[in-house]
Amino acid sequence: MWAAPPPTYKTYDSYLQVTDLPEPTREGGTATWELIAARRSERSFSGEPIALTDLSQLLWATQGLSGTAPGFELRTSASAGALYPNETYIISQAVEDLPAGAHHYIVPDHSLGMLSEGDFSEDLAQACLEQDWMKGASAVFVWGSVVARAAWKYQNRAYRYLYLDAGHIGGQLQLACQALGLISCNIGAFLDNEVASLLGLDARAEVIVYITAVGRGG
C-alpha cells in the first residue's frame, strides 16, 4: 500500500479555456473572532455577480497552496496525512470575467480550467433536491473526493477522513465569505451521481462529498 501513492493533483488533458486567477491577499481583513461571531448560513441570494478577485480569494482560502514541509506541499485547509483528496469544482453562475459553466480548480497554478460552458443553475438545483434558492448564487463550490488518494494509506478508514477534510474546507469557506461581505450556505442534501454527471466525473472513483453556494445577499 505505502509504495504506490496516486498523484497529488488531478489533471485533465485539455480544458475549454484556462482562467488565471488574481493573486490572493494574505494580510489584513476582519479580525478572526469577529468573523466567527458573525458567521451564518444564508440562502437569500440576490443573483448579483461577484468579482473574480473574490472568487480567487475564496479558492485560495479553502484549497490554495500556503507553504511546504519535507515531502509535502501544504494548503490552507487541514487534511489527514496532507493527502488533500478533495478536488474543487466551481459552477459559475454570475462571476465577473468568468464564463458561466463548470470549472476545475488547478491548485498548482491557482487557475480555473473550464470543463463545460453553459447555465447549469437549474440542473444543479434539481440535483440538490429542488433547492431553487441556489439559482441566485453567484458561484457554487462542489468537492469531489478522489478516494484512492486517501485509501492507499488509510484503507477503509479513508472514507471518514474524506468527509472530515470536506468539513474543514466548508467551514473555512464560510469564514472567508464573511470576510469578503458575501453570504454562503453549505449543502449536504444532493443526489451524488447527478452532481457527478454534471461535472463529467466517474462517481465510482471520485465521490461528491460537499457543496457550498456563495454570492451576494438579497
C-alpha positions as CSV (number, residue, x, y, z in Angstrom):
1,M,0.0,0.0,0.0
2,W,2.6,2.5,1.0
3,A,4.7,2.0,-2.1
4,A,2.3,3.5,-4.7
5,P,0.6,6.7,-3.7
6,P,-1.6,8.2,-6.5
7,P,-0.9,11.7,-8.0
8,T,-1.4,14.6,-5.6
9,Y,-3.3,16.6,-8.2
10,K,-5.9,15.7,-10.7
11,T,-5.1,16.7,-14.2
12,Y,-7.1,17.0,-17.4
13,D,-5.6,16.5,-20.9
14,S,-7.3,19.8,-22.0
15,Y,-9.7,22.4,-20.9
16,L,-12.1,24.6,-23.0
17,Q,-10.2,27.5,-21.6
18,V,-8.0,28.4,-18.6
19,T,-8.6,31.5,-16.5
20,D,-5.7,32.8,-14.4
21,L,-6.9,34.0,-11.1
22,P,-5.8,37.2,-9.4
23,E,-3.1,36.9,-6.7
24,P,-4.9,36.3,-3.4
25,T,-4.5,38.7,-0.4
26,R,-2.7,37.2,2.6
27,E,-2.7,40.2,5.0
28,G,-5.3,42.4,6.8
29,G,-9.0,41.8,6.8
30,T,-11.6,41.4,9.6
31,A,-10.4,40.0,12.9
32,T,-10.9,36.2,13.3
33,W,-13.1,36.4,16.4
34,E,-15.5,38.9,14.7
35,L,-15.8,36.6,11.7
36,I,-16.6,33.6,13.9
37,A,-19.2,35.5,15.8
38,A,-20.9,36.8,12.5
39,R,-20.9,33.5,10.6
40,R,-24.3,32.4,9.4
41,S,-25.7,30.1,6.8
42,E,-27.8,32.3,4.5
43,R,-29.9,31.5,1.4
44,S,-31.2,34.9,0.4
45,F,-29.0,35.4,-2.7
46,S,-29.6,38.4,-4.9
47,G,-28.2,37.0,-8.1
48,E,-25.7,39.8,-8.4
49,P,-22.3,38.9,-9.7
50,I,-19.2,38.6,-7.6
51,A,-15.7,39.8,-8.7
52,L,-13.1,37.3,-10.0
53,T,-10.9,38.7,-7.3
54,D,-13.4,37.5,-4.6
55,L,-13.6,34.0,-6.2
56,S,-9.8,33.9,-6.3
57,Q,-9.6,34.7,-2.6
58,L,-12.2,32.1,-1.7
59,L,-10.4,29.4,-3.7
60,W,-7.1,30.2,-2.1
61,A,-8.6,30.3,1.4
62,T,-10.0,26.8,1.0
63,Q,-7.5,24.8,-1.0
64,G,-4.7,27.2,-2.1
65,L,-1.1,26.5,-1.5
66,S,0.3,28.0,1.7
67,G,3.7,26.5,2.3
68,T,5.9,23.4,2.2
69,A,7.1,20.8,4.6
70,P,9.5,17.9,3.8
71,G,7.8,15.9,1.1
72,F,4.6,17.9,1.1
73,E,3.0,21.0,-0.4
74,L,0.7,22.4,2.2
75,R,-2.6,24.0,1.7
76,T,-4.8,26.5,3.6
77,S,-7.2,23.8,4.9
78,A,-6.2,20.8,7.1
79,S,-6.1,17.4,5.5
80,A,-5.4,13.9,7.0
81,G,-1.9,13.0,6.2
82,A,-1.6,16.1,4.0
83,L,-3.1,14.0,1.2
84,Y,-5.8,16.5,0.1
85,P,-8.2,14.1,-1.7
86,N,-10.9,16.7,-2.3
87,E,-10.9,18.3,-5.8
88,T,-12.6,21.7,-6.1
89,Y,-15.1,22.5,-8.9
90,I,-16.9,25.8,-9.5
91,I,-20.2,26.1,-11.1
92,S,-20.0,29.7,-12.2
93,Q,-23.4,31.4,-12.4
94,A,-22.6,35.1,-12.0
95,V,-18.9,35.8,-11.7
96,E,-17.3,38.8,-13.5
97,D,-14.8,37.8,-16.2
98,L,-15.6,34.1,-15.9
99,P,-17.9,32.4,-18.3
100,A,-20.9,30.5,-16.9
101,G,-20.2,26.8,-16.6
102,A,-18.3,24.1,-14.8
103,H,-14.7,24.8,-13.9
104,H,-11.9,22.8,-12.2
105,Y,-9.6,24.5,-9.7
106,I,-6.0,23.9,-10.8
107,V,-4.2,24.2,-7.5
108,P,-0.5,24.4,-8.5
109,D,-1.2,27.3,-10.9
110,H,-4.0,29.0,-9.0
111,S,-6.2,29.0,-12.1
112,L,-9.6,27.6,-13.3
113,G,-9.9,25.2,-16.2
114,M,-13.3,25.2,-17.9
115,L,-14.8,21.7,-18.3
116,S,-18.1,22.7,-19.9
117,E,-19.8,26.0,-20.7
118,G,-23.4,27.0,-20.0
119,D,-26.1,27.7,-17.4
120,F,-26.3,24.7,-15.0
121,S,-28.2,26.5,-12.3
122,E,-31.5,24.7,-12.9
123,D,-29.9,21.2,-13.2
124,L,-27.8,21.8,-10.1
125,A,-30.7,23.0,-8.0
126,Q,-32.7,19.9,-9.1
127,A,-29.8,17.6,-8.3
128,C,-29.7,19.3,-4.8
129,L,-33.3,18.1,-4.1
130,E,-35.0,21.1,-5.7
131,Q,-33.3,23.7,-3.6
132,D,-34.3,26.5,-6.0
133,W,-32.7,29.3,-3.9
134,M,-29.3,28.1,-5.2
135,K,-30.1,29.6,-8.6
136,G,-29.4,33.1,-7.1
137,A,-25.9,32.2,-6.0
138,S,-23.0,33.7,-7.9
139,A,-20.9,30.6,-7.7
140,V,-21.4,27.1,-6.3
141,F,-18.4,25.2,-4.9
142,V,-18.5,21.4,-5.4
143,W,-16.0,19.0,-3.9
144,G,-15.3,15.6,-5.2
145,S,-13.1,13.2,-3.2
146,V,-10.6,11.1,-5.1
147,V,-10.9,8.1,-2.9
148,A,-7.7,6.4,-3.9
149,R,-5.7,9.4,-2.8
150,A,-6.6,8.7,0.8
151,A,-7.3,5.0,0.6
152,W,-3.8,4.0,-0.4
153,K,-2.6,5.0,3.1
154,Y,-5.7,4.8,5.3
155,Q,-7.6,1.9,3.5
156,N,-11.2,1.5,4.8
157,R,-10.8,4.4,7.3
158,A,-10.2,6.8,4.3
159,Y,-13.9,7.4,4.0
160,R,-14.0,9.0,7.4
161,Y,-11.2,11.3,6.5
162,L,-12.7,12.4,3.2
163,Y,-15.7,13.9,5.0
164,L,-13.6,15.3,7.8
165,D,-11.5,17.1,5.2
166,A,-14.6,18.4,3.4
167,G,-15.9,19.8,6.7
168,H,-12.6,21.7,7.3
169,I,-12.9,23.2,3.8
170,G,-16.6,24.1,4.1
171,G,-16.1,25.9,7.5
172,Q,-13.1,27.8,6.2
173,L,-15.1,28.9,3.1
174,Q,-17.9,30.3,5.2
175,L,-15.4,32.4,7.2
176,A,-13.7,33.6,4.1
177,C,-17.1,34.6,2.6
178,Q,-17.9,36.5,5.8
179,A,-14.6,38.4,5.5
180,L,-15.5,39.5,1.9
181,G,-19.0,40.6,2.8
182,L,-20.6,37.6,0.9
183,I,-23.1,35.1,2.1
184,S,-22.9,31.3,1.8
185,C,-24.7,28.1,2.7
186,N,-23.1,24.7,3.0
187,I,-25.2,21.9,1.4
188,G,-25.3,18.2,2.3
189,A,-28.6,17.2,0.5
190,F,-27.9,16.2,-3.1
191,L,-28.0,13.3,-5.4
192,D,-24.4,12.2,-5.7
193,N,-24.5,10.7,-9.2
194,E,-26.5,13.5,-10.7
195,V,-24.0,16.1,-9.5
196,A,-21.1,14.0,-10.6
197,S,-22.7,13.7,-14.0
198,L,-23.0,17.5,-14.3
199,L,-19.2,17.7,-13.8
200,G,-18.4,14.7,-16.0
201,L,-16.9,12.7,-13.1
202,D,-16.7,9.0,-12.6
203,A,-18.7,8.7,-9.4
204,R,-17.1,5.4,-8.5
205,A,-13.6,6.9,-8.3
206,E,-14.5,10.4,-7.3
207,V,-17.3,10.8,-4.7
208,I,-19.2,14.1,-4.4
209,V,-19.0,14.9,-0.7
210,Y,-20.0,18.6,-0.2
211,I,-21.4,21.7,-1.9
212,T,-21.4,25.3,-0.9
213,A,-23.4,28.1,-2.6
214,V,-21.8,31.6,-2.5
215,G,-22.9,35.0,-3.5
216,R,-24.3,38.4,-2.5
217,G,-27.2,38.8,-0.1
218,G,-30.6,39.9,-1.3
